[in-house]
């Protein structure tokens, strides 16, 4: 298949994104009429969500061709599939008998309050088999596989993630995994190109004694010794940690004031995957990812951004070696 070109005549990288739990997000926000008067009433917005879809949206913003592989079913699944078609995403849907999950959030008080959460049930054996085959075939025809986690974790067993990472890496395809808990530990043993975790996830998994830089560095180096080629640990407002080839580095950029801190990690993952798909070295891909994550939190809307702004901002990201 001939690669598609962007507006500058450059090939657009092809990404396959494993999204095991696509979700419907219903957001209730204060009504805005453009005046300075206190809002009256509410605006209600529907968004496709879940980690995999947020990664996919940012990757599209960065010019990638993105195929999302995931289970879709029930009333919510039908709505999600329709909405995703408008997001310039290709969807490889696996039939999901029980149906997808959803959140209802109320943001009229300023913070995001969860009003209702319908958690998706675990995938059946046949659904897992269908999802595995769908992801494997699509990944082998893509430049990069992006593996994202399930919410809640019980929906997909950890062994599923280790198997797909192992099989895709066996043919030399880059794999970027953004996982937590047992899924992260299982995938780490199969030599992903990049494994990204947050500092909270590393501590929760018992991989670090605390969230100090020294403890996180030790955990990342240990994961590298287990087989991870490059480990990226996001640290909220602090510089991210990159460990590659036994060398530890901090990813430092300008400080920005966030509107919504959520989505930074998923946007970072997307930027890293797009960078690798363009043939960048890991450090340069991480710079692009850090820029995508930083600018995403300055916007309303998870997994959104403007490519030109992100690429220019990436030039201000420094990767500094730690002694």
N, C-alpha and C positions, 0 to 999 in steps of 0.2 A: 504494500500500500504506500502510495506517495505521501510524504509528509505535507501537512498543511502549512502555509506560510503566514506570518503575521503581517501587519501593515508596513513593516520595514523590510520585508522579504526574508525574514529569518524563520527557520523551521520551528513549529510549535511542538514542544515536547508532549508526548502522550503519557498520561498518568492513569493508572488503574487504582481506584480507592475502594478498599474493603470497608463498608459501613454496616456493621452487623446489627445496629439498632437505630434506624432512621426514626425520628420523632416529629410529631406535630407540635409546634409552639404557638399557643394562643396568648397574646400579650395585651393586657388592658392598660392603657396609658391615659393621662389627663388630656381632655380635649383641648386643642389649640386653635384659636381663631385669629392669631396674628397680632392680638392686642396685648397690653400689659396687665389686663384684668385677670383675676384669679380664674383658672379653668373651671368650667361647668360641664358636667357630663363626662363621657369617656370615649376614647377612640379605641377600637378593637382591631388588632392586626394578627394575621396568620402568617407563620413562617415555617418552612421546612427546617428541621434542626437535628441535633445529635452531632457528636464529634466528627463522624465521617463526612457529613454534609457540610459542616462548617469548613473543614479542610478543603473539600472539593470546591466550595464557592470561592475561597481565596485563590486557589490554584487557577481557576478560570479567570479571575481578575488579573492574574499575572501572565495571562496569555496561553495557558496550557489547554490542550484537548483533554477533557476529563471524562472517564467512564466510572460510574458508581455502581458497585455490585452489592446488593443487599436484599433482605427479605421485605416484601411488601404484601399486605393483606388487610382485609376488613375495611370498614368505613374510612379509618384514618389512612390506611395504605393507599386507597384510591385517591384521596385528596393529595397526599404527598407526591404521588407519581405525576399527577397533573401539574402541581406547582413546580416540580423539578424540571419539567419540560420547558418551562419559561426561564430557567436559570442557565440555559446553554449547556446543560449536562446531558450526557448519554447515560441512560439507566439500563442496567442488566438486572431485571427483577427476578427474584426467586419467590415462588408462591409461599405465602405465610398464612397457614390456616387460622391461627389464633388472632392475627392482626397486630398492627404496630401500636406503640405507646404514645402518650401525649402529656404535655404540661399545660396548665393554665397559670399565668403569672399576672399579678396586679402590681403595676408600677406607679399608681397614682400617688402613693405616699413618698415617692422619691427612690426608695429601695425596691428590689425585686422580691415580692412576697409570693410564695407558692400557694396558690389557692387549691389546686387539685393536681394530682399526678396519677396517671394510669400507666403502670409499669407493664412492659411487654413480657409475655411468658417465654420460657425457654424454647428454642428451636427443637423440633423433632429430629430423629435420626435421618429421615429422608430429606428433610429441609436442610440439615447440615451437609449432607452429601451433595445436594444440588448447589448449595452455596459454594462449597469447596471447588467443585468442577467449574462453576461459572467464573470464580475468581482466578483459578489457575489458567484457564484458557485465555482469559482477557489479559492477565498479567504477562503472559508469554508473548503477547502481541504489543505490549506497551514498553515505554522506556524505563518507567519506574513503577513499582508497586508500593502503595502507601497502606499500611495496616493500622487501623484504629480499633479501639476497644469497644466492648459491649457495656451497656448501662441498663440494668444491673449486670454484674459479671456472670451470673448464673445462666444468662441467655445462651452463651457460647462457651464451651469448655476450653481451658487453657491449652489443651493438646491440639485444638484446631489451629491456633495461632502458630505454634511451633512447627506444625506440619506444613503449613502454607509458606512460612518463611524458609524452611529447609528446602522445599521443592523448587521454589522460585530462585533461590540463591544457587542451587545446584547447576543452573544453566547460565550463571553469571549476571543475572539481572539485578540491578540495585533495588534494595528494599529499605524503606524508611518506616520504622515502627514507632507509633506513639501509643504506649500501653502502660498499664499499671498492674499492681498485684501479681497474682499467679501467672497471668498472661504475659506480663513483662519478663518475669523470670524464665518462663518456658521459651519465649522467643529469643531471649538473650543467648541461649545456648546454641542457636542455629546460625550464628554469624550474620545478623542483619548489618547492612551498610551503615545505618544510623539507628540508634535507639534513643528516643527522646522521652524523658520523664520530668515531672516537676519535683521540686525538693520535697513537697508534701507527700507525693507518691513514693519517693525513695524511702522516706522515714516510715510511712505507713506499712511498707512492704518489709520492714525490718532490715533494710540494706545499709542503713546509716544510723549511728547512735543518736544523732541530733542533726539539726539543720545548719550547723556551722560549716564554713567553707572547707575546713580540713576534713571533717567527717564525710561531706558530700564528695570531695575529691577522692578520698580513699574508696568510697563505694563505687564511683565511676571507674576508677582504675581497676578495681576487682572485676567489674562487669566486662571491661575491655580484655582482661586476662582470660575471661570465660569464653570470649569469641566475638564480642561486639567490636566492629571496626572503628566506629566513632560514637561516643556517648555524649549526648547533649542534655544538661540539666538546667531547666529554667528555674529562676529563683525570685519570682514575683517582681518587685521593683529593683532588685539587685542584678548585677551583670550575670548573664548565663555562664555556665561552665561547659567547656568543650574539652573532652579527653580523646585524643586520637594518637595511635601509635605510641602509647605510653607517655605522651607529652600533654600537660594540662595547660589550658588557656582560658582567659576570661574574655567574654564578648561584651564590649563596652560601647555604649552609644549615648546620644543626647538624652537628657531626662525630659519626659513629656508628662503632661497632666491628663490622667485618664478620665473619660466620661463613663466607661464601663470596663472594668478590668477583665471580665470574662471574654474569652475568644483569643487572647494573646497567644496562648500556647498552640492552639489549633492553627492559627495563622502562621506562626513560626514553622510548624511542621510543613505546611503547604509551601512556604518559601524555600525551605531546604529541599523538598522533593522536586520542585520546579527547577531549582538551581542544578541539582544533579541531572535532571532530564536535559538541561541545556549543555551538559558536559563540564560544568564547573567543578573545581576542586572542592573538597568538603568545607574548608574554611570560607571560601567565597559563597558557597551555598548557605552556610550558617549566617553569614552577613546579610544575605537577602532575606533569610527567615527572620532574623532579629528585627530587620526594618519592617517587614510585614506585621510582625507581632506588635511592635511599638506603635505603628500608625493605626492599627485596628482598634486599639483601646481608646483612641481619640475620636472615634466615630460611634454613631448609633447603628447597631447592626453587626452581629457576629459574622466573622469570615468575609468582611467586605473591605475594599480598598481600591485605590487607583494605581495602576501599574507604574505610570511615569513618576508619581510621587514616591512610591516604595523604592524604585530602582535608584532614584537620586538620593534618597535618605540612606540607602545601603552604603553609599560612598562615605558616610560619616560614622559608620560602625567600625570599630577597631577590634582586632583579635590579638590580645596581649598574652605572651607566655608567662606562666607563673614559675618562679624559682623553686 
